[in-house]
Amino acid sequence: SYRSGGIDPLVGGLVSFSHGIVGGVGGLVKRPVEGFTKQGAVGAIKGVGKGLIGLFAKPAAGVLDIATGAATTVKNFSSKSSTQEDITKSRLSRCCADAVGLLPRYNEDAARGQRLLYDLNNSDTNELFIALDNVTHKTSILVSSENIYYLKIYYGEHELIWKVSL
């Protein structure tokens, strides 16, 4: 069935509508016969009533299934086209402001420094990255608009040793 993802929801709605028409017309004959076999003439009259109700109710339910299928198709299409799963960044985010507040040209070292600063300050964007420099092959200094960070380098990862507020 289309509800369990077996076929396209819109096609499933159309199939359900066609089944509703066939079921409604078929019920117009089937219900009186069933009623007659169970209750005689009174059952046949009840069966005609049930058949007439089914003649309108089943196609109406099919129309609702078409609408549901169309809405599900639109939802599925729009969610597939807007997912971010397939999009991967090809580079780190640009350092958005230099020391005087202007937008600088993209610089991978500055982007790496800004990412490190955001890791250190819990992504506080009010603190601006200024510079990152290696003091030795095992230590670095990061200068921001608010602090100076002294960092130890372990296998490419930085660990905060101390911080001085400016």
HELIX and SHEET records of a PDB file:
HELIX    1   1 TYR A    2  SER A    4  5                                   3    
HELIX    2   2 PRO A    9  GLN A   39  1                                  31    
HELIX    3   3 ALA A   41  SER A   81  1                                  41    
HELIX    4   4 GLU A  108  LEU A  120  1                                  13    
SHEET    1   A 4 PHE A 129  THR A 136  0                                        
SHEET    2   A 4 THR A 139  SER A 144 -1                                        
SHEET    3   A 4 ASN A 147  TYR A 154 -1                                        
SHEET    4   A 4 GLU A 157  SER A 165 -1                                        
END                                                                             
